[in-house]
Amino acid sequence: MKLRCLVVDDEPLAVEVLESYIERIPFLHLEKVCDSAIQALDFLTENKVELMFLDIQMPALTGIQLLRVARALPAVILTTAYSEFALEAFELDVVDYLQKPISFERMLAATNKARQLITLTEQATNQNMLSIAAPAADIYVKSGQKIVRVAQQDILFIEGKKEYVLIRTSKHDINTFVTIRELLDRLSERHFIRVHRSFIVALNKIDSIDKAGIWIGDKIIPVGDLYRDSLLKRIL
């Protein structure tokens, strides 16, 4: 797979060098050249690339400023004539820092590093999504005078009430006297997470998360302070 690249630089000669290098590297494909960070931001709102070569010293908005204000940027290799920004750049999680004039050998090493990081990130994301999506074994709970089979893949969330526990599924509600803790031990760790002392949610049933909490359908579920970090680690 070729990595789609974006070059952001206002120096024509520097752009020519990068274009020639990208053309020589078989796993790269140049999608666009932008002569300003503002233009790059506009391009990225409608287009996807995996790798961005970003100059630092540009008018209106510098490369460093772009890294600070933008969200969800692709992997970034900084290209600059200045060495004094290196420490600050790596604090912003860039893949590499290429000082002009850039040699082809240095360019190749940086892009190989980027390809490895991008590949590892994609593999981890795919494995996580497959893990969440895979069906889990059914569980059985006592509800009234019956023992009821509950398909884990149907569970939306579980809510601890004062006198019982509510299991909300996509088909119906089930009331049981099994505790939240006992249910959590029996549920698949890959598919469920406790987000509050009174709530367990199915990760693949979350529609959105905002300041108010987790939305599953029209139900909003609070996130306890003690559980917030573990939730964010699982989904980000």
C-alpha positions in Angstrom: 0.0 0.0 0.0 1.3 3.5 -0.9 1.2 6.2 1.7 -0.6 9.3 0.4 1.5 12.4 1.1 0.9 16.1 1.5 3.7 18.6 1.1 3.3 21.9 2.9 6.0 24.4 1.9 6.1 27.9 0.5 9.6 27.5 -1.1 9.4 26.3 -4.7 12.9 24.8 -4.7 12.3 22.8 -1.5 9.0 21.5 -3.0 10.8 20.4 -6.1 13.3 18.4 -4.0 10.6 16.7 -2.0 8.6 15.9 -5.2 11.5 14.3 -6.8 12.3 12.2 -3.7 8.7 11.1 -3.3 8.6 10.0 -6.9 11.7 7.9 -6.3 10.3 6.1 -3.2 7.9 3.3 -4.3 5.7 3.3 -1.2 4.9 7.1 -1.4 2.3 8.9 -3.6 2.1 12.7 -3.6 -1.5 13.8 -3.3 -1.1 17.6 -3.0 1.3 20.5 -2.5 0.1 23.4 -0.4 2.1 26.6 -0.1 0.6 27.5 3.4 -0.5 25.9 6.5 -4.0 27.4 6.1 -4.3 25.8 2.7 -3.2 22.5 4.1 -5.9 22.7 6.9 -8.5 23.4 4.2 -7.3 20.4 2.1 -7.3 18.1 5.1 -11.0 18.8 6.0 -12.1 17.1 2.8 -9.2 14.7 2.0 -7.3 12.0 3.7 -3.5 11.5 3.6 -1.3 9.3 5.8 1.9 11.4 5.8 2.5 15.2 5.7 5.9 16.9 5.0 5.6 20.2 6.8 7.8 23.3 6.6 8.1 25.4 9.8 8.7 28.9 8.7 5.6 30.0 6.6 3.6 33.2 6.6 0.3 33.5 8.6 0.6 30.2 10.4 3.9 28.3 11.0 4.3 24.6 10.9 4.7 24.5 14.7 1.5 26.5 15.1 -0.3 24.2 12.8 0.7 21.2 14.9 -0.6 23.0 18.0 -4.0 24.0 16.8 -5.0 21.2 14.4 -6.7 18.0 15.3 -6.4 14.5 13.8 -3.4 15.3 11.6 -1.7 12.6 9.6 1.9 11.5 10.6 4.2 14.5 10.2 7.8 14.9 9.1 9.0 18.4 9.6 11.2 19.9 6.9 13.1 23.1 7.8 16.3 25.0 7.4 16.5 25.6 11.2 17.7 23.3 13.9 16.4 25.2 17.0 12.9 23.8 16.7 13.8 20.2 17.0 13.0 19.7 20.7 9.7 21.5 20.5 8.8 19.5 17.3 9.4 16.1 19.0 7.3 17.2 22.0 4.5 17.5 19.4 5.0 13.9 18.4 6.3 14.4 14.9 7.8 11.3 13.2 11.0 13.0 12.2 12.8 16.3 11.7 14.6 16.9 8.4 16.9 19.8 8.1 17.4 21.4 4.7 19.1 20.7 2.4 17.7 17.2 2.8 19.6 14.3 1.4 17.8 11.4 -0.3 19.3 9.0 2.2 17.9 11.0 5.1 14.5 11.3 3.4 14.3 7.5 2.8 15.2 6.8 6.5 12.5 9.2 7.7 9.8 7.8 5.4 10.6 4.2 6.3 10.2 5.1 9.9 6.9 6.8 9.1 5.7 3.7 7.2 6.5 1.4 10.1 4.7 3.6 12.6 1.6 4.0 10.4 1.5 0.3 9.8 1.7 -0.6 13.5 -1.0 2.0 14.3 -3.3 0.6 11.7 -2.7 -3.0 12.8 -3.4 -2.1 16.4 -6.6 -0.3 15.4 -7.8 -3.2 13.3 -7.1 -5.7 16.0 -9.0 -3.6 18.6 -12.0 -3.2 16.3 -12.1 -6.9 15.5 -11.8 -7.7 19.2 -14.7 -5.4 20.1 -16.9 -6.7 17.2 -16.4 -10.4 17.8 -19.4 -12.1 19.4 -19.1 -13.3 23.0 -20.7 -16.3 24.7 -24.2 -16.0 26.2 -24.6 -15.6 29.9 -27.5 -16.8 32.2 -29.1 -14.8 35.0 -32.0 -15.3 37.4 -34.9 -13.1 36.7 -38.0 -13.7 38.9 -38.7 -17.4 38.9 -36.8 -18.0 35.6 -33.2 -18.4 34.6 -32.9 -16.3 31.4 -30.3 -16.6 28.7 -28.8 -13.2 27.7 -26.8 -12.8 24.5 -23.9 -10.5 25.3 -24.0 -9.1 21.7 -27.6 -7.8 22.4 -26.7 -6.0 25.7 -26.7 -2.2 25.4 -25.9 -1.3 29.0 -26.4 -2.5 32.5 -27.7 -0.3 35.3 -27.5 -0.9 39.0 -30.8 0.1 40.8 -31.3 0.2 44.5 -32.9 -3.2 44.8 -32.0 -4.9 41.5 -29.9 -4.7 38.3 -31.4 -3.7 35.0 -29.9 -5.3 31.8 -31.0 -3.3 28.8 -30.8 -5.3 25.6 -31.7 -4.4 22.0 -34.8 -6.7 22.4 -36.1 -6.2 26.0 -35.2 -5.3 29.6 -34.2 -7.9 32.1 -34.3 -7.4 35.9 -32.0 -9.5 38.0 -30.6 -9.6 41.6 -27.1 -10.4 40.4 -24.8 -7.6 41.4 -23.0 -5.2 39.0 -19.6 -6.7 40.2 -20.8 -10.3 39.5 -22.0 -9.4 36.0 -18.8 -7.6 35.2 -16.8 -10.7 36.1 -19.0 -12.8 33.8 -19.0 -10.4 30.8 -16.4 -10.3 28.1 -13.6 -7.9 29.0 -13.1 -7.1 25.3 -16.7 -5.9 24.8 -17.8 -4.3 28.1 -16.4 -1.6 30.4 -17.6 -0.2 33.7 -18.0 3.6 33.4 -19.7 4.4 36.7 -20.4 2.6 40.0 -23.9 1.9 38.7 -23.3 1.4 34.9 -21.6 -1.0 32.6 -21.7 -0.3 28.8 -21.1 -2.3 25.7 -18.2 -0.7 23.8 -19.6 -1.4 20.4 -23.0 0.1 21.3 -21.7 3.6 22.1 -23.1 6.1 19.7 -21.2 9.2 21.0 -19.5 10.7 24.1 -19.8 14.3 25.2 -19.5 16.3 28.4 -22.8 15.0 29.6 -21.8 11.4 29.3 -22.1 8.4 27.0 -25.0 8.2 24.5 -26.5 4.9 23.6 -29.6 5.5 21.6 -31.6 8.1 23.5 -30.1 7.0 26.9 -27.4 9.1 28.4 -25.1 7.3 30.8 -22.9 9.2 33.3 -19.1 8.6 33.4 -17.7 8.5 36.9 -14.4 10.3 37.6 -12.7 7.1 38.7 -13.6 5.4 35.4 -13.0 8.2 32.9 -9.3 7.5 32.2 -9.8 3.8 31.6 -12.7 4.5 29.2 -10.6 7.0 27.2 -7.8 4.5 26.9 -10.1 1.8 25.6 -11.7 4.0 22.8 -8.9 6.3 21.7 
